[in-house]
């Protein structure tokens, strides 16, 4: 998904919080990699649940800059 496609998503979709496993799938980065390198984007939902905004996960996608 290109950056333009991501910014054209409805705001509700970009702000939706997805589980860490889903964020890892969307971003192409492992859950451990997200915890280590992008902890500023993680949202603690409960003591055992961690999520990330869908828009953040999509923007981390290494393939998103490809044309």
Secondary structure by P-SEA (a helix, b strand, c coil): ccaaaaaacccccccccccaaaaaaaacccaaaaacccccccccccccbbbbbaaaaaaaccccccc
